[in-house]
Each structure stands twice: as structure tokens, then as C-alpha cells.
């Protein structure tokens, strides 16, 4: 019985060179897409995956012995996770979300579950809020 010869040193070097960034980018991309509906996790993992995927794709572009397929697919998946995560997070950060839209100020405040949602209610119902509580930016004098 004869066994197959061990892989040549060049083949092992090739596999070692291709695996690192591509695998990391693909893993981050899959995690970003899987958690993007949660907001922050998709945003953070997407940002990391975009950076790692870009670096891996760029290296593969300049080295003909490298395959950039995993890096590129990780880059694309991470970009999707980043965009969806940002789409969910940014309105809350800027206070322009749709929480309380179509409700009166009282209904909105009753549904608010925190100070951020109360601020969103106040900004969406600014005229009614000012009529009831006065100008929040005024001197009060």
C-alpha cells in the first residue's frame, strides 16, 4: 500500500496565506447580517467586517496567488449589515425616529419607556409641548 505524498510546501504556504483575512471578513459579514436587526451589533460588526474585507480584497487584488472571494463576500455582507444597522441606529441618535408618530402628546408620553423616547415625543409634538410647558430653551423669566 502506498500513501499519497504529503502536499508540497508551496501548497501549504498558499493555503496559509489565503485563509486569514478572508475567513475573518466572511465571519464578521455573516455575524453583521445576522445581528443587523438589533442595531448596534450589526453596525459595529459591519464596520469591522468592511475594514477587514477591504484589506483582504485589496491584498488579493495585488497578489495573483491570493483568492479574494471570501474577503469580497465578507465585505459585501458586512456592508449590508452596516447599512441596515445604521438605518436602525441613526434615527434614534438624532431624535428623528417615528416613535409616537400619529399620537397626541399625552398618548406618546404614556407609551414612552425612557428619557430618549420622551424627548422624541417632545420633538415631534413641539408646538403642543411648548403650549403646555413653555419654551424648553427659553430663559423662563
C-alpha positions in Angstrom: 0.0 0.0 0.0 1.2 3.4 -0.9 0.0 6.6 0.5 -0.3 9.9 -1.2 2.7 12.1 -0.9 2.4 15.0 1.6 1.4 18.3 0.0 4.2 20.4 -1.3 5.5 23.2 0.9 4.2 25.7 -1.7 0.6 24.3 -1.4 0.7 24.7 2.4 2.0 28.3 2.1 -0.8 29.1 -0.4 -3.5 27.8 2.0 -2.0 29.6 4.9 -1.8 32.9 3.0 -5.4 32.8 1.8 -7.2 31.9 5.0 -6.7 34.7 7.5 -8.4 37.9 6.3 -10.9 36.2 4.1 -12.1 33.9 6.8 -12.3 36.8 9.3 -14.1 39.0 6.8 -16.6 36.3 6.0 -17.3 35.5 9.6 -17.7 39.2 10.5 -20.0 39.7 7.5 -22.2 36.7 8.5 -22.4 38.0 12.1 -23.2 41.5 10.9 -26.0 40.4 8.6 -27.3 38.0 11.3 -27.4 40.7 14.0 -28.2 43.8 11.9 -31.8 43.9 13.0 -30.6 44.5 16.6 -29.0 47.8 15.5 -25.7 48.4 17.3 -24.3 44.8 16.9 -24.9 44.9 13.2 -23.4 48.4 12.9 -20.2 47.5 14.8 -19.6 44.1 13.3 -20.4 45.5 9.9 -17.9 48.3 10.3 -15.2 45.8 11.4 -16.1 43.4 8.6 -16.0 46.2 6.0 -12.5 47.2 7.1 -11.2 43.6 7.2 -12.9 42.7 3.9 -11.5 45.7 2.2 -7.9 45.0 3.4 -8.2 41.3 2.4 -9.7 42.2 -1.0 -7.1 44.8 -1.7 -4.3 42.3 -0.8 -5.8 39.7 -3.1 -6.1 42.2 -5.9 -2.4 42.9 -5.8 -1.3 39.3 -5.3 -2.2 36.9 -8.1 -1.6 33.9 -5.8 -4.3 35.0 -3.4 -8.0 34.4 -3.8 -10.1 37.3 -2.6 -13.5 35.6 -2.9 -14.0 35.2 0.8 -12.8 38.7 1.6 -15.0 40.2 -1.1 -18.1 38.3 0.1 -17.3 39.2 3.7 -17.0 42.8 2.6 -20.4 42.8 0.8 -22.2 41.0 3.7 -20.6 43.4 6.2 -21.7 46.4 4.1 -25.2 45.1 4.2 -25.1 44.7 8.0 -23.5 48.1 8.4 -26.2 49.8 6.3 -29.2 48.1 8.0 -27.7 48.6 11.5 -27.1 52.3 10.7 -30.6 52.6 9.3 -31.9 51.4 12.7 -29.5 53.3 15.0 -29.0 56.7 13.4 -32.7 58.0 13.7 -32.6 57.2 17.4 -29.3 59.0 17.9 -30.6 62.1 16.1 -34.0 62.0 17.7 -35.8 61.7 14.4 -37.4 58.3 14.8 -41.0 57.6 14.2 -41.8 56.7 17.8 -45.1 58.3 18.8 -46.0 59.4 15.3 -49.7 59.9 14.8 -50.4 60.2 18.6 -51.2 63.1 20.8 -48.5 64.3 23.2 -50.3 62.6 26.1 -50.6 59.3 24.3 -46.9 59.5 23.2 -45.7 60.3 26.7 -47.7 57.4 28.1 -46.1 54.9 25.7 -42.6 56.3 26.2 -40.3 53.9 28.0 -37.4 56.1 28.8 -36.0 59.6 28.6 -34.9 59.2 25.0 -38.5 58.3 23.8 -39.9 61.2 25.9 -37.5 63.6 24.1 -38.7 62.1 20.8 -42.3 62.8 21.8 -41.4 66.3 22.8 -39.6 67.0 19.5 -42.5 65.5 17.4 -45.1 67.4 19.3 -43.1 70.6 19.8 -46.0 73.1 19.3 -48.3 71.2 21.8 -45.4 70.8 24.2 -44.5 74.5 24.1 -48.1 75.5 24.6 -48.4 73.2 27.7 -44.9 73.5 29.3 -43.4 76.7 27.8 -40.4 77.0 25.6 -37.8 74.5 26.9 -34.9 76.6 25.5 -36.3 79.9 26.9 -35.0 81.8 29.9 -38.2 81.2 31.9 -38.1 84.8 33.2 
